[in-house]
Amino acid sequence: MAPLSIELIKRMAYAGLETPLAPQLDVEAYYASILLETEDFKEGVQAFKEERQTVCPG
C-alpha cells in the first residue's frame, strides 16, 4: 500500500473531478489534520530543525 500521504492525494484528485471546490477544501483541511499527526511529519520537522536528512518509515 502506498504511504498515507500518497493515498490521500489520490483520493482528493479523483474526488475533485466530481466535487465542487468548496467541499474539496474542507476535505483537504481534514486530510491535512490527519497527516500533521503522523510520525513521518514529526520526524520531518525534527530533521529540519537539526539540519539532517529524514529517516521516515513510511
Summary of the structure (lengths in Angstrom):
residues: 58
radius of gyration: 13.9
end to end distance: 10.2
largest distance: 42.2
contacts: 120
relative contact order: 0.14
helix: 69%
strand: 0%
